[in-house]
Amino acid sequence: MKSQNSNEKVKYESVDDVRTHRDELDKKFKDDGGLPEYLADYFDEQLLDLKKKEFFAEKRKLRYTTTDEEKKEYHKKVNEEFWTSNIFLIQKRPKRTHQPVFEEPLRNQERLEDESGLSEEDIVILKTLCETDLYLFAIRYFNHYLQCVSSKFHKYLYKYLSENTNNRKSHSRGFKHAIAAPRGNAKSSIISAIYPLWCIAYNKKKFIIIVSDTIGQAKDFLADVTRELENNALLLRDFPHLKGKGAIWRADEIITKNDIKILALGTGSKIRGRKFGVERPGLLIFDDIENSEMVRSESEREFIRTKWFNRDVLHVYGAKGSYTDFLFVGTMLGKESLLNKLIDPAEYPDWKSVVFKAVEEFSLRDDLWDEWERLYKNRFDEDRIENARQYFDDNTEEMLEGTKVLWPEGDPYYDLMVSKITDKSAFNSEKMNNPLDESKILITLDEMRFENFFSSENEWMLRAIKNPYNNRYGALDPSLGKKSSSDYSCICTIVRDKKTGFIFVIDFSLKRRIVDKQITDILKFHEQYRYKMFSVETNLFQLVIADNLRKASIKKGLYMPIKDVIVKNDKRARLEKHAPLIRDGTVIFCGTKFKKNLEYNKAIKQISEFIGDGSDGHDDAVDGLSLALDLITMNKFKLRTKQAKKEGSR
């Protein structure tokens, strides 16, 4: 150890020097609890540095002073010492010879034994009857699925699929059918298990695709099919050509023994271009392909509908003469969902559609159900659920008066009412296929006044509308209208009766059209109605439309009065301003056009379903009506202001 004075750092020559110095200091600090932590760390660092130096010095010495024979002897000695002190046994784990394996029990074994006396001819007759009737096929081979009496929805499915599968007379290229069904009504059991098995057993389709919202869910549906092909004893006896696994037997894809391919896919998966040999998909089953997250996301809705379904799925056909059936079954999760669009003939005119609701008719005794709800939600009663049920049991006949349920045996009215009071929004969507939350809608259809302007009973209305002294106002909510997914442009026309003050909404022109076409249509309406004032929204690019409309009006010699409007308030606030006039019946809509005119009907639908929270897909009619009504209310406001100023100057 070397040290020149107390201010200089101590330098150690060896490990022993460090240990000696450490022991000395440790004795000095004995009364204080031992060596301080910082000194202990310091000595540890010094020891480590010296050991490193000694190691590398020894290594250099061995490298340059030791002969090859000595090196070999050294390594041999080290190895022997290591294995002497580290003895262990490597043993292979014995193979388990009795691993528990779950074996799926055979299904329909009892029925197979009951039919042991049937002859081959009898079996052929039964098979022949089932070939054209999906319902008979279901109750014969899959009674383990059919635990309750079939509902009207189930019977509709059986009948439609029996009559339309491979029906080239009615459908030249296959049927396209969309069905909205309540959640929990056993739709998947029929369309994703029994129906595909019917097609497989009778070789009705060569290539079937089952699509669900996730690939995992689609695999589960396919697993139901494979389970029946492996374990349904009655099915395999009557159709021996189905017995055994085919060339491919995976969770997402199988090829049956009779050479039929079934593929499971998730929403968004590529479908167009898929083939099985020379066969294009002959049947596409869409079973709940949307979920809540997909419907809430505008970008996902856009992708699923326009880029995937419209451009990929609907073009799965092969050459002319190929035949593909499309079956789309699900629950409506939102008004912008794909299923909600498919049931709208204006969006998909070549699709047949039907909507089923869990409750077809509600009870006439609201008073009894209100009392039941009070009992069911009584937080101070620990037995509230049992007491509410007892109240229902005591008044069952009266409380069920007038009710009509889609599936009384599987989804009874009482359970549905529990679901309704628990979450009304979810009940409307999941059970009633009505995705609109009426509590959030600004103006419902029931709050709007509809009259037949052309009825003899309302002759005064028709006179008021035709009276040239009553002012007519119009408004345009413009759009670029270049693509099929673009917003609509809306031209709204209203008439105000000076005598009564009523406002008649006589026309809605709601179309996707280019800017020039919008201008042409407005000028035609002006020639017909002679607007007192016409309002055009002029935010951003829309200012160009107003300028071009003025130029076109002057060029034709119409000199149409046009008012530019820069919209600052949000859409909900603008309509909310006029809501009292609509609710009290001052604003009157044409009932005849609502029933017979597609554009007028679509406009009313936009208004009566408008929420204003950003979830509305199209709200062009809302803007058009608000702009037109603004022309009347603004003029009135200005008139009163001028009158107030005159009275004030006196």
C-alpha positions as CSV (number, residue, x, y, z in Angstrom):
1,M,0.0,0.0,0.0
2,K,1.4,3.4,-1.0
3,S,0.3,6.8,0.4
4,Q,2.2,10.1,0.2
5,N,-0.1,12.2,2.5
6,S,-3.6,12.2,3.8
7,N,-5.0,14.2,0.9
8,E,-3.8,11.8,-1.8
9,K,-5.7,8.7,-2.9
10,V,-4.4,5.5,-1.4
11,K,-3.0,3.1,-4.0
12,Y,-3.0,-0.6,-3.2
13,E,-0.4,-3.1,-4.6
14,S,-2.4,-6.3,-3.9
15,V,-5.6,-7.8,-2.7
16,D,-4.1,-8.4,0.8
17,D,-3.3,-4.6,1.1
18,V,-7.0,-3.8,0.5
19,R,-8.2,-6.3,3.0
20,T,-5.7,-5.2,5.7
21,H,-6.7,-1.5,5.3
22,R,-10.3,-2.4,5.4
23,D,-9.9,-4.4,8.7
24,E,-8.1,-1.5,10.2
25,L,-10.8,1.0,9.4
26,D,-13.5,-1.4,10.4
27,K,-12.1,-1.5,14.0
28,K,-12.1,2.3,14.1
29,F,-15.8,2.5,13.2
30,K,-16.8,-0.4,15.4
31,D,-18.5,1.8,18.0
32,D,-20.4,3.6,15.2
33,G,-22.0,0.4,13.8
34,G,-19.2,-0.7,11.5
35,L,-17.7,0.6,8.3
36,P,-19.8,3.3,6.5
37,E,-21.5,2.2,3.4
38,Y,-19.6,4.5,1.0
39,L,-16.2,3.1,2.4
40,A,-17.5,-0.5,2.0
41,D,-18.4,0.2,-1.6
42,Y,-15.0,1.8,-2.2
43,F,-13.1,-1.2,-0.9
44,D,-15.3,-3.5,-3.0
45,E,-14.4,-1.6,-6.1
46,Q,-10.7,-1.7,-5.3
47,L,-10.8,-5.5,-4.7
48,L,-12.6,-6.0,-8.0
49,D,-10.1,-3.9,-9.9
50,L,-7.1,-5.7,-8.4
51,K,-8.6,-9.2,-9.0
52,K,-9.1,-8.2,-12.7
53,K,-5.5,-7.0,-13.0
54,E,-4.2,-10.2,-11.4
55,F,-6.4,-12.4,-13.6
56,F,-5.2,-10.7,-16.9
57,A,-1.6,-10.6,-15.7
58,E,-1.7,-14.4,-15.0
59,K,-3.4,-14.9,-18.4
60,R,-0.6,-13.0,-20.2
61,K,2.1,-14.9,-18.2
62,L,0.5,-18.3,-19.2
63,R,0.2,-17.3,-22.8
64,Y,3.9,-16.3,-23.3
65,T,5.7,-18.6,-20.7
66,T,3.7,-21.8,-20.7
67,T,4.5,-24.6,-23.3
68,D,1.7,-26.3,-25.3
69,E,2.1,-29.5,-23.2
70,E,1.6,-27.5,-20.0
71,K,-1.5,-25.8,-21.4
72,K,-3.0,-29.2,-22.4
73,E,-2.2,-30.6,-19.0
74,Y,-3.8,-27.5,-17.3
75,H,-7.1,-27.7,-19.3
76,K,-7.3,-31.5,-18.6
77,K,-6.9,-30.9,-14.9
78,V,-9.6,-28.1,-14.9
79,N,-12.0,-30.4,-16.7
80,E,-11.5,-33.2,-14.3
81,E,-12.0,-31.0,-11.3
82,F,-15.2,-29.6,-12.9
83,W,-16.8,-33.0,-13.6
84,T,-15.7,-34.3,-10.2
85,S,-17.6,-31.6,-8.4
86,N,-20.6,-31.4,-10.8
87,I,-22.0,-34.9,-11.2
88,F,-25.6,-35.1,-12.5
89,L,-27.8,-37.5,-14.4
90,I,-29.7,-36.6,-17.7
91,Q,-32.8,-38.8,-18.0
92,K,-35.4,-38.8,-20.7
93,R,-38.9,-38.3,-19.4
94,P,-41.0,-41.4,-19.8
95,K,-43.9,-41.3,-22.3
96,R,-47.3,-41.2,-20.7
97,T,-49.3,-44.2,-22.0
98,H,-52.7,-43.4,-20.5
99,Q,-53.4,-39.8,-21.4
100,P,-57.1,-38.8,-20.9
101,V,-58.8,-38.2,-24.3
102,F,-62.3,-36.8,-24.6
103,E,-64.4,-38.7,-27.0
104,E,-67.5,-37.0,-28.5
105,P,-70.5,-39.2,-27.8
106,L,-72.5,-40.4,-30.8
107,R,-75.7,-38.4,-31.5
108,N,-79.0,-39.9,-32.5
109,Q,-77.9,-43.3,-31.3
110,E,-81.3,-44.0,-29.6
111,R,-83.2,-43.0,-32.8
112,L,-81.0,-45.2,-34.8
113,E,-81.9,-48.1,-32.5
114,D,-85.6,-47.2,-32.8
115,E,-85.4,-47.4,-36.6
116,S,-83.5,-50.7,-36.7
117,G,-86.6,-52.3,-38.2
118,L,-86.8,-50.0,-41.2
119,S,-86.0,-51.4,-44.6
120,E,-83.6,-49.9,-47.1
121,E,-86.6,-48.8,-49.1
122,D,-88.1,-47.0,-46.1
123,I,-84.8,-45.1,-45.5
124,V,-84.7,-44.1,-49.2
125,I,-88.2,-42.7,-48.9
126,L,-87.4,-40.7,-45.8
127,K,-84.2,-39.3,-47.4
128,T,-86.2,-38.3,-50.5
129,L,-88.7,-36.4,-48.5
130,C,-86.0,-34.5,-46.6
131,E,-84.2,-33.6,-49.9
132,T,-86.8,-30.9,-50.7
133,D,-87.8,-29.9,-47.2
134,L,-85.1,-28.4,-44.9
135,Y,-87.5,-28.5,-41.9
136,L,-88.0,-32.3,-42.2
137,F,-84.3,-32.8,-42.5
138,A,-83.8,-30.7,-39.4
139,I,-86.3,-32.5,-37.2
140,R,-85.1,-36.0,-38.4
141,Y,-81.4,-35.6,-38.0
142,F,-80.9,-32.7,-35.6
143,N,-83.6,-32.9,-32.9
144,H,-80.8,-32.2,-30.3
145,Y,-80.7,-28.7,-31.7
146,L,-84.5,-28.2,-31.7
147,Q,-85.2,-28.1,-28.0
148,C,-88.2,-25.7,-28.4
149,V,-91.1,-25.4,-30.8
150,S,-90.0,-23.6,-33.9
151,S,-91.0,-19.9,-34.1
152,K,-92.4,-18.0,-37.1
153,F,-88.8,-16.9,-37.9
154,H,-87.6,-20.5,-38.0
155,K,-90.4,-21.7,-40.2
156,Y,-89.8,-18.8,-42.5
157,L,-86.1,-19.8,-42.8
158,Y,-87.0,-23.4,-43.5
159,K,-89.5,-22.6,-46.1
160,Y,-87.5,-19.9,-47.9
161,L,-84.3,-21.9,-48.1
162,S,-86.2,-25.1,-49.1
163,E,-87.9,-23.3,-52.0
164,N,-85.0,-21.0,-53.2
165,T,-81.8,-23.0,-52.9
166,N,-80.6,-23.7,-56.4
167,N,-83.9,-22.4,-57.8
168,R,-82.7,-21.1,-61.2
169,K,-86.2,-20.4,-62.4
170,S,-86.7,-17.7,-59.7
171,H,-83.1,-16.5,-59.5
172,S,-81.0,-16.6,-62.6
173,R,-77.7,-16.2,-60.6
174,G,-78.8,-17.1,-57.1
175,F,-80.9,-15.6,-54.4
176,K,-79.8,-12.6,-52.2
177,H,-81.6,-12.5,-48.9
178,A,-81.0,-10.3,-45.8
179,I,-82.8,-11.2,-42.6
180,A,-82.7,-9.2,-39.4
181,A,-83.5,-11.5,-36.5
182,P,-83.5,-11.0,-32.7
183,R,-80.5,-12.0,-30.7
184,G,-80.8,-15.4,-29.0
185,N,-83.3,-16.9,-31.4
186,A,-81.2,-19.8,-32.6
187,K,-80.5,-18.4,-36.0
188,S,-77.0,-19.8,-36.2
189,S,-78.1,-23.3,-35.4
190,I,-80.1,-23.3,-38.6
191,I,-78.1,-21.2,-41.1
192,S,-74.6,-22.2,-40.0
193,A,-75.1,-25.8,-39.1
194,I,-78.3,-27.5,-40.3
195,Y,-78.5,-25.7,-43.6
196,P,-74.9,-26.3,-44.7
197,L,-75.2,-30.0,-43.7
198,W,-78.4,-30.3,-45.8
199,C,-76.5,-28.9,-48.8
200,I,-73.6,-31.3,-48.2
201,A,-75.8,-34.4,-47.7
202,Y,-77.6,-33.9,-51.0
203,N,-74.7,-32.4,-52.9
204,K,-76.6,-29.1,-53.5
205,K,-73.4,-27.0,-53.3
206,K,-69.8,-27.8,-54.1
207,F,-68.2,-24.8,-52.3
208,I,-69.7,-23.2,-49.2
209,I,-68.2,-20.2,-47.3
210,I,-69.3,-19.3,-43.8
211,V,-68.5,-15.7,-42.7
212,S,-68.7,-14.2,-39.2
213,D,-67.4,-11.1,-37.5
214,T,-64.2,-12.9,-36.5
215,I,-62.4,-15.9,-37.9
216,G,-62.6,-17.5,-34.4
217,Q,-66.4,-17.3,-34.5
218,A,-66.6,-18.7,-38.1
219,K,-64.4,-21.6,-37.0
220,D,-66.8,-22.4,-34.2
221,F,-69.7,-22.5,-36.7
222,L,-67.6,-24.9,-38.9
223,A,-66.8,-27.0,-35.8
224,D,-70.5,-27.6,-35.4
225,V,-70.6,-28.9,-38.9
226,T,-67.6,-31.2,-38.5
227,R,-68.9,-32.5,-35.2
228,E,-72.1,-33.7,-36.9
229,L,-70.2,-35.3,-39.8
230,E,-68.1,-37.2,-37.2
231,N,-70.7,-38.1,-34.5
232,N,-74.2,-38.1,-35.9
233,A,-75.0,-41.8,-36.1
234,L,-78.3,-41.4,-37.9
235,L,-76.9,-39.0,-40.5
236,L,-73.9,-41.3,-41.2
237,R,-76.1,-44.3,-41.6
238,D,-78.4,-42.7,-44.1
239,F,-75.6,-40.9,-45.9
240,P,-72.6,-43.3,-45.7
241,H,-70.7,-41.2,-48.3
242,L,-70.2,-38.5,-45.6
243,K,-68.4,-40.8,-43.2
244,G,-64.8,-40.1,-42.4
245,K,-62.5,-37.1,-42.9
246,G,-61.8,-35.8,-46.3
247,A,-58.6,-34.5,-47.9
248,I,-58.5,-31.4,-45.7
249,W,-59.9,-31.4,-42.2
250,R,-58.8,-28.2,-40.4
251,A,-60.4,-25.8,-38.0
252,D,-61.0,-23.2,-40.8
253,E,-61.4,-25.4,-43.8
254,I,-62.7,-28.9,-44.6
255,I,-63.3,-31.0,-47.7
256,T,-65.9,-33.7,-47.0
257,K,-65.7,-37.3,-48.2
258,N,-68.2,-36.5,-51.0
259,D,-65.8,-33.7,-52.2
260,I,-67.5,-30.6,-50.9
261,K,-65.4,-27.7,-49.5
262,I,-66.5,-25.6,-46.6
263,L,-64.4,-22.5,-45.6
264,A,-64.6,-20.4,-42.5
265,L,-63.7,-16.7,-42.9
266,G,-63.8,-13.5,-40.8
267,T,-65.3,-10.2,-41.9
268,G,-63.0,-8.4,-44.4
269,S,-61.3,-11.6,-45.6
270,K,-60.7,-11.9,-49.4
271,I,-63.6,-13.8,-51.1
272,R,-63.5,-12.7,-54.7
273,G,-61.4,-15.0,-56.8
274,R,-61.6,-18.0,-54.5
275,K,-62.2,-21.4,-56.2
276,F,-62.4,-25.1,-55.4
277,G,-61.0,-26.6,-58.5
278,V,-63.2,-25.1,-61.2
279,E,-66.0,-24.3,-58.8
280,R,-66.7,-20.8,-57.5
281,P,-68.5,-20.4,-54.1
282,G,-72.0,-21.6,-54.6
283,L,-73.3,-20.5,-51.1
284,L,-72.2,-17.6,-48.9
285,I,-73.6,-17.6,-45.4
286,F,-73.1,-14.3,-43.5
287,D,-73.8,-15.0,-39.8
288,D,-73.6,-11.9,-37.6
289,I,-70.6,-10.4,-39.5
290,E,-70.8,-7.1,-37.7
291,N,-70.0,-6.3,-34.1
292,S,-70.5,-3.1,-32.0
293,E,-67.0,-1.8,-32.6
294,M,-67.3,-2.1,-36.4
295,V,-70.6,-0.3,-36.4
296,R,-69.3,2.6,-34.2
297,S,-66.2,3.2,-36.4
298,E,-67.0,5.2,-39.5
299,S,-63.8,4.1,-41.2
300,E,-64.6,0.4,-40.5
301,R,-68.2,0.8,-41.7
302,E,-66.8,2.4,-44.9
303,F,-64.3,-0.4,-45.5
304,I,-66.8,-3.2,-44.8
305,R,-69.5,-1.9,-47.0
306,T,-67.9,-0.2,-49.9
307,K,-64.5,-1.7,-50.3
308,W,-65.1,-5.3,-49.0
309,F,-68.8,-6.2,-49.5
310,N,-69.7,-4.1,-52.6
311,R,-66.4,-4.6,-54.4
312,D,-65.2,-8.0,-53.3
313,V,-68.1,-10.1,-51.9
314,L,-70.7,-9.2,-54.5
315,H,-68.4,-10.0,-57.3
316,V,-67.7,-13.6,-56.3
317,Y,-69.5,-14.9,-59.4
318,G,-67.7,-16.8,-62.1
319,A,-68.5,-16.8,-65.8
320,K,-72.0,-16.3,-67.1
321,G,-74.2,-19.1,-65.9
322,S,-72.5,-19.6,-62.5
323,Y,-74.8,-19.6,-59.6
324,T,-74.3,-18.3,-56.0
325,D,-76.7,-17.9,-53.2
326,F,-76.2,-15.1,-50.6
327,L,-77.8,-15.5,-47.2
328,F,-77.2,-12.6,-44.7
329,V,-78.6,-13.0,-41.2
330,G,-77.8,-10.9,-38.2
331,T,-79.0,-8.3,-35.7
332,M,-79.1,-4.6,-36.5
333,L,-76.5,-2.9,-34.3
334,G,-76.8,0.6,-35.8
335,K,-78.7,2.6,-38.4
336,E,-75.4,2.8,-40.5
337,S,-74.7,-0.9,-40.2
338,L,-74.4,-3.0,-43.4
339,L,-77.5,-5.1,-42.4
340,N,-79.6,-1.9,-42.0
341,K,-78.5,-0.9,-45.5
342,L,-79.3,-4.3,-47.0
343,I,-82.9,-4.2,-45.9
344,D,-83.3,-0.8,-47.6
345,P,-84.5,-1.3,-51.2
346,A,-83.2,2.1,-52.1
347,E,-79.6,1.0,-51.3
348,Y,-79.7,-2.7,-52.5
349,P,-82.8,-3.1,-54.8
350,D,-81.8,-6.6,-55.9
351,W,-81.9,-8.0,-52.3
352,K,-85.0,-9.5,-50.6
353,S,-85.2,-8.6,-47.0
354,V,-87.3,-9.2,-43.9
355,V,-87.2,-7.9,-40.3
356,F,-88.3,-9.9,-37.3
357,K,-88.9,-8.4,-33.9
358,A,-88.9,-10.4,-30.6
359,V,-92.1,-8.5,-29.5
360,E,-94.7,-8.1,-32.2
361,E,-97.4,-6.6,-29.9
362,F,-96.9,-5.1,-26.5
363,S,-99.2,-5.6,-23.5
364,L,-102.3,-3.4,-23.3
365,R,-101.9,-3.2,-19.5
366,D,-99.1,-0.6,-19.1
367,D,-100.3,0.2,-15.6
368,L,-99.7,-3.4,-14.3
369,W,-96.3,-3.5,-16.0
370,D,-95.3,-0.1,-14.5
371,E,-96.1,-1.5,-11.0
372,W,-94.1,-4.6,-11.8
373,E,-91.1,-2.5,-12.9
374,R,-91.3,-0.6,-9.6
375,L,-91.2,-3.8,-7.7
376,Y,-88.4,-5.2,-9.8
377,K,-86.2,-2.1,-9.2
378,N,-87.0,-1.5,-5.6
379,R,-83.5,-1.2,-4.1
380,F,-84.8,-1.5,-0.5
381,D,-86.2,-5.0,-1.2
382,E,-83.7,-7.8,-1.1
383,D,-86.3,-10.1,-2.6
384,R,-87.4,-7.7,-5.3
385,I,-86.8,-10.1,-8.2
386,E,-88.8,-12.9,-6.5
387,N,-91.6,-10.5,-5.5
388,A,-91.8,-9.0,-9.0
389,R,-92.1,-12.5,-10.4
390,Q,-94.8,-13.4,-7.9
391,Y,-96.7,-10.2,-8.9
392,F,-96.6,-11.3,-12.5
393,D,-97.7,-14.8,-11.6
394,D,-100.7,-13.4,-9.8
395,N,-101.7,-11.2,-12.7
396,T,-100.4,-13.2,-15.7
397,E,-103.6,-13.1,-17.7
398,E,-104.1,-9.4,-17.4
399,M,-100.5,-8.5,-18.0
400,L,-100.2,-10.6,-21.1
401,E,-103.4,-9.2,-22.6
402,G,-102.8,-8.1,-26.2
403,T,-99.2,-9.4,-26.3
404,K,-97.7,-11.2,-29.3
405,V,-94.2,-12.7,-29.1
406,L,-92.1,-14.1,-32.0
407,W,-90.9,-17.1,-30.0
408,P,-93.0,-17.7,-26.8
409,E,-91.3,-21.0,-26.0
410,G,-87.7,-19.8,-26.4
411,D,-87.9,-16.1,-25.7
412,P,-91.0,-15.4,-23.5
413,Y,-92.6,-12.0,-22.9
414,Y,-91.6,-11.8,-19.3
415,D,-87.8,-12.3,-20.1
416,L,-88.1,-9.7,-22.8
417,M,-89.6,-7.2,-20.4
418,V,-86.7,-7.8,-17.9
419,S,-84.3,-7.1,-20.8
420,K,-86.2,-4.0,-21.7
421,I,-86.1,-2.4,-18.3
422,T,-82.5,-3.4,-17.8
423,D,-81.2,-1.6,-20.9
424,K,-83.8,-0.2,-23.2
425,S,-81.3,0.8,-25.9
426,A,-79.8,-2.7,-26.0
427,F,-83.4,-4.2,-26.1
428,N,-84.4,-2.1,-29.0
429,S,-81.2,-3.0,-30.9
430,E,-80.7,-6.7,-30.0
431,K,-84.3,-7.8,-29.6
432,M,-86.4,-5.4,-31.7
433,N,-83.9,-4.7,-34.5
434,N,-84.4,-1.0,-34.0
435,P,-80.9,0.4,-33.5
436,L,-82.2,3.9,-32.8
437,D,-82.1,5.2,-29.3
438,E,-85.4,7.2,-29.3
439,S,-84.3,9.0,-26.1
440,K,-81.6,10.7,-28.2
441,I,-83.6,11.5,-31.3
442,L,-84.4,15.2,-31.6
443,I,-87.7,14.8,-33.5
444,T,-89.4,11.4,-33.8
445,L,-91.8,10.4,-36.5
446,D,-94.7,10.5,-34.1
447,E,-94.0,14.1,-33.3
448,M,-94.3,15.2,-37.0
449,R,-97.6,16.2,-38.5
450,F,-98.6,14.5,-41.8
451,E,-101.5,15.5,-43.9
452,N,-102.8,14.5,-47.4
453,F,-102.4,17.8,-49.3
454,F,-104.5,16.4,-52.1
455,S,-107.4,15.0,-50.1
456,S,-110.9,16.6,-50.4
457,E,-110.9,16.9,-46.6
458,N,-107.9,19.2,-46.8
459,E,-109.0,21.3,-49.7
460,W,-108.0,24.5,-47.9
461,M,-104.4,23.2,-47.7
462,L,-104.2,22.6,-51.4
463,R,-105.7,26.1,-52.0
464,A,-103.1,27.6,-49.7
465,I,-100.2,25.8,-51.4
466,K,-101.4,26.9,-54.9
467,N,-102.2,30.5,-53.8
468,P,-99.7,32.7,-55.7
469,Y,-99.8,35.3,-52.9
470,N,-98.4,32.8,-50.4
471,N,-94.6,33.0,-50.4
472,R,-92.5,30.0,-51.4
473,Y,-89.1,29.5,-50.0
474,G,-86.3,27.0,-51.0
475,A,-82.9,25.9,-49.8
476,L,-80.0,23.8,-51.0
477,D,-77.7,21.7,-48.9
478,P,-75.1,21.1,-51.6
479,S,-72.6,18.3,-52.1
480,L,-69.9,17.3,-54.6
481,G,-71.9,14.1,-55.4
482,K,-69.0,12.5,-57.3
483,K,-69.2,9.0,-55.7
484,S,-71.9,6.6,-54.6
485,S,-70.8,7.1,-51.0
486,S,-70.9,10.9,-51.2
487,D,-73.5,13.0,-49.3
488,Y,-76.8,13.7,-51.0
489,S,-77.6,17.2,-52.2
490,C,-81.0,18.3,-50.8
491,I,-83.4,20.9,-52.3
492,C,-86.2,21.6,-49.9
493,T,-89.3,23.7,-50.9
494,I,-91.8,25.1,-48.4
495,V,-94.9,27.3,-48.6
496,R,-96.1,29.7,-45.8
497,D,-99.8,30.4,-45.6
498,K,-100.1,34.1,-44.7
499,K,-103.7,33.6,-43.5
500,T,-103.1,30.8,-41.0
501,G,-99.3,30.9,-40.5
502,F,-99.0,27.1,-41.3
503,I,-95.9,26.0,-43.2
504,F,-96.2,23.3,-45.8
505,V,-93.2,21.2,-46.7
506,I,-94.2,20.4,-50.3
507,D,-91.1,18.9,-51.8
508,F,-87.7,17.3,-51.0
509,S,-85.3,16.5,-53.8
510,L,-82.7,14.3,-52.3
511,K,-80.1,12.9,-54.8
512,R,-76.4,12.3,-55.4
513,R,-75.7,14.6,-58.3
514,I,-72.8,16.7,-59.6
515,V,-72.8,20.5,-59.1
516,D,-74.0,21.4,-62.6
517,K,-77.0,19.1,-62.1
518,Q,-77.8,20.7,-58.8
519,I,-77.9,24.1,-60.4
520,T,-80.1,22.8,-63.3
521,D,-82.6,21.2,-60.9
522,I,-82.9,24.4,-58.7
523,L,-83.7,26.5,-61.8
524,K,-86.4,24.0,-62.8
525,F,-87.9,24.2,-59.4
526,H,-87.8,28.0,-59.5
527,E,-89.7,28.0,-62.8
528,Q,-92.3,25.8,-61.1
529,Y,-92.6,27.5,-57.7
530,R,-91.2,31.0,-58.1
531,Y,-89.3,31.3,-54.9
532,K,-89.6,34.4,-52.8
533,M,-86.1,33.6,-51.5
534,F,-83.7,30.7,-52.0
535,S,-81.0,29.9,-49.5
536,V,-77.6,28.2,-50.3
537,E,-75.1,27.1,-47.7
538,T,-71.8,28.8,-48.7
539,N,-69.2,27.2,-46.4
540,L,-65.9,26.4,-48.1
541,F,-66.4,25.2,-51.8
542,Q,-70.1,25.7,-51.6
543,L,-69.7,29.5,-52.3
544,V,-68.8,28.5,-55.9
545,I,-72.2,26.8,-56.2
546,A,-74.0,30.0,-55.1
547,D,-72.1,32.1,-57.6
548,N,-72.6,29.7,-60.5
549,L,-76.3,29.5,-59.6
550,R,-76.6,33.3,-59.8
551,K,-74.9,33.4,-63.2
552,A,-77.0,30.6,-64.6
553,S,-80.2,32.3,-63.2
554,I,-79.3,35.6,-64.9
555,K,-78.3,33.9,-68.2
556,K,-81.8,32.2,-68.3
557,G,-83.5,35.5,-67.4
558,L,-85.0,34.2,-64.2
559,Y,-83.2,36.6,-61.8
560,M,-83.7,34.2,-58.9
561,P,-83.3,35.8,-55.4
562,I,-80.5,33.9,-53.7
563,K,-79.3,34.3,-50.1
564,D,-75.8,33.1,-49.1
565,V,-75.7,31.5,-45.7
566,I,-72.5,30.7,-43.8
567,V,-73.5,28.1,-41.3
568,K,-71.7,28.4,-37.9
569,N,-73.9,26.5,-35.5
570,D,-73.9,22.7,-35.3
571,K,-76.6,20.7,-37.1
572,R,-78.5,19.7,-34.0
573,A,-78.7,23.4,-32.7
574,R,-80.1,24.5,-36.1
575,L,-82.8,21.9,-36.2
576,E,-83.5,22.3,-32.4
577,K,-84.4,26.0,-33.1
578,H,-87.3,24.9,-35.3
579,A,-88.3,21.8,-33.3
580,P,-91.2,23.5,-31.4
581,L,-92.8,24.5,-34.8
582,I,-92.6,20.9,-36.0
583,R,-93.8,19.4,-32.8
584,D,-96.9,21.7,-32.4
585,G,-98.0,21.0,-36.0
586,T,-97.2,24.4,-37.5
587,V,-94.9,22.7,-39.9
588,I,-96.9,20.2,-42.0
589,F,-95.5,17.4,-44.1
590,C,-97.1,15.6,-47.0
591,G,-98.3,12.2,-46.0
592,T,-99.0,11.1,-49.6
593,K,-95.5,11.9,-50.7
594,F,-94.0,10.2,-47.6
595,K,-95.7,7.0,-48.6
596,K,-95.2,7.1,-52.4
597,N,-92.2,9.3,-53.1
598,L,-88.8,7.7,-52.4
599,E,-86.8,10.9,-52.1
600,Y,-89.4,12.5,-49.8
601,N,-89.6,9.3,-47.7
602,K,-85.8,9.2,-47.4
603,A,-85.7,12.9,-46.3
604,I,-88.3,12.3,-43.6
605,K,-86.4,9.3,-42.4
606,Q,-83.2,11.4,-42.1
607,I,-85.1,14.0,-40.1
608,S,-87.0,11.6,-37.8
609,E,-83.8,9.6,-37.0
610,F,-81.5,12.5,-36.5
611,I,-79.5,12.5,-33.3
612,G,-76.8,15.0,-34.0
613,D,-73.9,13.4,-32.1
614,G,-71.8,12.6,-35.2
615,S,-73.2,9.1,-35.6
616,D,-75.7,10.1,-38.3
617,G,-74.7,8.8,-41.7
618,H,-76.6,11.3,-43.8
619,D,-78.3,14.4,-42.5
620,D,-78.7,16.4,-45.7
621,A,-82.5,16.8,-45.4
622,V,-82.0,18.1,-41.9
623,D,-79.8,20.9,-43.3
624,G,-82.1,21.6,-46.2
625,L,-85.2,21.9,-44.0
626,S,-83.3,24.1,-41.4
627,L,-82.1,26.5,-44.1
628,A,-85.6,26.8,-45.6
629,L,-87.2,27.4,-42.2
630,D,-84.5,30.0,-41.4
631,L,-85.7,32.1,-44.3
632,I,-89.1,32.5,-42.7
633,T,-88.1,32.9,-39.1
634,M,-85.3,35.4,-39.9
635,N,-87.7,37.6,-42.0
636,K,-90.1,37.6,-39.1
637,F,-87.4,38.5,-36.6
638,K,-86.2,41.4,-38.8
639,L,-89.8,42.7,-39.2
640,R,-90.4,42.8,-35.5
641,T,-87.1,44.5,-34.9
642,K,-87.9,47.3,-37.4
643,Q,-91.3,47.7,-35.8
644,A,-89.8,47.9,-32.3
645,K,-87.4,50.6,-33.6
646,K,-90.2,52.7,-35.0
647,E,-92.2,52.5,-31.8
648,G,-89.1,53.4,-29.8
649,S,-88.4,56.5,-32.0
650,R,-91.9,57.9,-31.2
